[in-house]
C-alpha cells in the first residue's frame, strides 16, 4: 500500500557537519549540528571522531535523537565529522550509512558526502576491473577507493586527484587521524559554509547548524575549493583544486525554494528573504486574482505566502493547521478512512476559510499527489474559491545532483499542461512563479549562477548525457 501521507515534495539527500577543536566536546557539538540539519535527511545518521591515534564511529538507521539516545560520551577526540542521510543513490540500508571509513597506507579516513556523483557507475566499473572491492552501493565509496588507490604523496593531493576524476554535485568532509578537510564541487551545486568557534573551526551544510552551537559564520566554501583544518586558531589552508573551473556557478535553486532552513544563509543569500521575495514576485504575476485572504500549506509554503500577502495587501491567515507530530510510521487506515486521511497532517480552520476566496501558496507541486486533497479539504470547509499559487516553476525534469526527483514520467508537469494540472487538483486557478521572477527573488546571486535544470532540462555540466552513458551495474 502506498504511503498516502508521503509529501509531494523533492527531498534533499544529506547534510554534513565537521568540527576541529581541542577545547570543545566535538562529538556533542556534532550531535547538535546534525540535529539542526535533520531536515536534510531522516533515514540515517552517524558521527566519526578522531583523537589522533584512533578513530571511532557510530552510525545507524534512524533520526539523530534515536541513534544517539545513549549520548556520545564514548566518542572522545579533537575532530569529528557527522552525516544525516536521505538516500537518492544506494539502498536505504545500514551498510550505506555515513560517514564511511576506510584504512589506507596513511591511516584512517572517514568521509561524509552531500550530493550525487553522476559518473560513479563508470568509475566503480573501472576500479572493480583493477581489483577494488566495494561493500556499499553508495557513490561515496568510489571517492574513498580513488583516494586509497592514489600514489600522490599527501592526503590533500590524493583528494584533489580524486576530485578531478569525479563529476556531479558534492560537498564533502574528510576526517583523517589529524586533519579535517572540506571540498566543494566546482559548480557549487550543494551548499557548504565555514564557521569559527572561540577555539576551533566548523564546516557544515547550512549556517543554522553554526547558530545552534554558538559558532560564527565566516564565509561559504568556494566552488572548487579545498579547506584544510589542522589547528584550533590558525586560518585554514585554502587551495583551488579544480583543474578547469566552469564559467558560471550552478547553485541549486531549490535550496532557496524549499530545502534549506529559513534561518540559514547560503552563498550570501538569506534563505527567508528569498522566500518572502518569491511570494512578492508571485503576487506581482497574479494581479488578476482578487482573493479575500492568503493562506499557506505549512510549513514550507509560509514565507512565500507572507510575501504574497505583503505585496498584494491582502491578509495572511492560518487557514490550515499542521499536525507536527506525525512520524514516518503509523497504522494504515482502512479503505473507508483513506479519503480523509490527509487530515492526519493537515486540517482546515473552517472559521477562516468558509465563504472566502482563498489564495493557497505552496512551494512546489512535484507528483501532484497531495495538492488536490488539500484543495478538496478547503472546499469541504466552505471555501468559495481556491486559487493555488506555487513559488517555484513547474518541475518538469529530473535532478541528478543529489535530490530525490521522480522519474520524469512521474512528474505531473512533465505530462500535463497548466490547465490539465488545475483540473486534476480541483483548483479555481493555478499559477506558478516564472523562472525570471524566481531568479529576481534571489537578489544576491548572479542569475546565471543558479541551477534551474529541474525546470528547464538545461543541466550545467551535461549530467543527463553522463547518466545516459553510465554502465548498468544493478547495485540496488
Secondary structure as the mmCIF struct_conf table of DSSP 4:
data_model
#
loop_
_struct_conf.conf_type_id
_struct_conf.id
_struct_conf.beg_label_comp_id
_struct_conf.beg_label_asym_id
_struct_conf.beg_label_seq_id
_struct_conf.end_label_comp_id
_struct_conf.end_label_asym_id
_struct_conf.end_label_seq_id
TURN_TY1_P TURN_TY1_P1 UNK A 4 UNK A 5
BEND BEND1 UNK A 8 UNK A 9
STRN STRN1 UNK A 12 UNK A 12
STRN STRN2 UNK A 14 UNK A 20
BEND BEND2 UNK A 22 UNK A 24
HELX_RH_AL_P HELX_RH_AL_P1 UNK A 26 UNK A 36
TURN_TY1_P TURN_TY1_P2 UNK A 37 UNK A 37
HELX_RH_3T_P HELX_RH_3T_P1 UNK A 38 UNK A 40
BEND BEND3 UNK A 43 UNK A 43
STRN STRN3 UNK A 44 UNK A 50
BEND BEND4 UNK A 52 UNK A 53
STRN STRN4 UNK A 55 UNK A 61
BEND BEND5 UNK A 62 UNK A 62
HELX_RH_AL_P HELX_RH_AL_P2 UNK A 64 UNK A 67
TURN_TY1_P TURN_TY1_P3 UNK A 68 UNK A 70
BEND BEND6 UNK A 72 UNK A 72
TURN_TY1_P TURN_TY1_P4 UNK A 73 UNK A 74
BEND BEND7 UNK A 77 UNK A 78
STRN STRN5 UNK A 79 UNK A 85
BEND BEND8 UNK A 88 UNK A 90
BEND BEND9 UNK A 92 UNK A 93
HELX_RH_3T_P HELX_RH_3T_P2 UNK A 94 UNK A 96
BEND BEND10 UNK A 98 UNK A 99
STRN STRN6 UNK A 100 UNK A 104
TURN_TY1_P TURN_TY1_P5 UNK A 105 UNK A 106
STRN STRN7 UNK A 107 UNK A 117
TURN_TY1_P TURN_TY1_P6 UNK A 118 UNK A 119
HELX_RH_AL_P HELX_RH_AL_P3 UNK A 120 UNK A 129
TURN_TY1_P TURN_TY1_P7 UNK A 130 UNK A 131
BEND BEND11 UNK A 137 UNK A 138
TURN_TY1_P TURN_TY1_P8 UNK A 139 UNK A 139
HELX_RH_AL_P HELX_RH_AL_P4 UNK A 140 UNK A 149
BEND BEND12 UNK A 153 UNK A 154
HELX_RH_AL_P HELX_RH_AL_P5 UNK A 155 UNK A 163
TURN_TY1_P TURN_TY1_P9 UNK A 164 UNK A 165
STRN STRN8 UNK A 168 UNK A 175
BEND BEND13 UNK A 177 UNK A 178
STRN STRN9 UNK A 180 UNK A 184
TURN_TY1_P TURN_TY1_P10 UNK A 186 UNK A 187
BEND BEND14 UNK A 190 UNK A 190
STRN STRN10 UNK A 193 UNK A 197
TURN_TY1_P TURN_TY1_P11 UNK A 198 UNK A 199
STRN STRN11 UNK A 200 UNK A 204
BEND BEND15 UNK A 205 UNK A 205
HELX_RH_AL_P HELX_RH_AL_P6 UNK A 207 UNK A 213
TURN_TY1_P TURN_TY1_P12 UNK A 214 UNK A 214
HELX_LH_PP_P HELX_LH_PP_P1 UNK A 215 UNK A 215
STRN STRN12 UNK A 216 UNK A 220
HELX_LH_PP_P HELX_LH_PP_P2 UNK A 221 UNK A 222
TURN_TY1_P TURN_TY1_P13 UNK A 223 UNK A 224
STRN STRN13 UNK A 225 UNK A 229
BEND BEND16 UNK A 231 UNK A 234
HELX_LH_PP_P HELX_LH_PP_P3 UNK A 235 UNK A 236
STRN STRN14 UNK A 237 UNK A 240
BEND BEND17 UNK A 243 UNK A 244
BEND BEND18 UNK A 247 UNK A 248
STRN STRN15 UNK A 251 UNK A 252
TURN_TY1_P TURN_TY1_P14 UNK A 253 UNK A 253
HELX_RH_AL_P HELX_RH_AL_P7 UNK A 254 UNK A 254
HELX_RH_PI_P HELX_RH_PI_P1 UNK A 255 UNK A 259
BEND BEND19 UNK A 260 UNK A 260
TURN_TY1_P TURN_TY1_P15 UNK A 262 UNK A 263
STRN STRN16 UNK A 265 UNK A 266
TURN_TY1_P TURN_TY1_P16 UNK A 267 UNK A 268
STRN STRN17 UNK A 269 UNK A 270
HELX_RH_AL_P HELX_RH_AL_P8 UNK A 271 UNK A 284
TURN_TY1_P TURN_TY1_P17 UNK A 285 UNK A 288
BEND BEND20 UNK A 292 UNK A 292
STRN STRN18 UNK A 293 UNK A 296
TURN_TY1_P TURN_TY1_P18 UNK A 298 UNK A 301
HELX_RH_AL_P HELX_RH_AL_P9 UNK A 302 UNK A 312
TURN_TY1_P TURN_TY1_P19 UNK A 313 UNK A 313
STRN STRN19 UNK A 315 UNK A 316
STRN STRN20 UNK A 320 UNK A 322
TURN_TY1_P TURN_TY1_P20 UNK A 324 UNK A 325
BEND BEND21 UNK A 328 UNK A 328
HELX_LH_PP_P HELX_LH_PP_P4 UNK A 331 UNK A 334
TURN_TY1_P TURN_TY1_P21 UNK A 335 UNK A 337
HELX_RH_3T_P HELX_RH_3T_P3 UNK A 338 UNK A 344
TURN_TY1_P TURN_TY1_P22 UNK A 345 UNK A 345
STRN STRN21 UNK A 346 UNK A 348
HELX_RH_AL_P HELX_RH_AL_P10 UNK A 350 UNK A 353
TURN_TY1_P TURN_TY1_P23 UNK A 354 UNK A 355
STRN STRN22 UNK A 357 UNK A 362
BEND BEND22 UNK A 363 UNK A 363
BEND BEND23 UNK A 366 UNK A 367
BEND BEND24 UNK A 369 UNK A 370
HELX_RH_AL_P HELX_RH_AL_P11 UNK A 371 UNK A 380
TURN_TY1_P TURN_TY1_P24 UNK A 381 UNK A 382
BEND BEND25 UNK A 384 UNK A 384
STRN STRN23 UNK A 385 UNK A 390
BEND BEND26 UNK A 391 UNK A 392
BEND BEND27 UNK A 397 UNK A 397
BEND BEND28 UNK A 401 UNK A 402
STRN STRN24 UNK A 403 UNK A 403
HELX_LH_PP_P HELX_LH_PP_P5 UNK A 405 UNK A 407
HELX_RH_3T_P HELX_RH_3T_P4 UNK A 408 UNK A 410
HELX_RH_AL_P HELX_RH_AL_P12 UNK A 412 UNK A 415
BEND BEND29 UNK A 416 UNK A 416
HELX_RH_AL_P HELX_RH_AL_P13 UNK A 418 UNK A 425
TURN_TY1_P TURN_TY1_P25 UNK A 426 UNK A 426
BEND BEND30 UNK A 428 UNK A 428
STRN STRN25 UNK A 429 UNK A 432
HELX_RH_AL_P HELX_RH_AL_P14 UNK A 435 UNK A 441
BEND BEND31 UNK A 442 UNK A 442
TURN_TY1_P TURN_TY1_P26 UNK A 443 UNK A 444
BEND BEND32 UNK A 445 UNK A 445
HELX_RH_3T_P HELX_RH_3T_P5 UNK A 447 UNK A 449
STRN STRN26 UNK A 450 UNK A 451
HELX_RH_AL_P HELX_RH_AL_P15 UNK A 453 UNK A 456
TURN_TY1_P TURN_TY1_P27 UNK A 460 UNK A 461
HELX_RH_AL_P HELX_RH_AL_P16 UNK A 463 UNK A 468
TURN_TY1_P TURN_TY1_P28 UNK A 469 UNK A 469
BEND BEND33 UNK A 470 UNK A 470
#
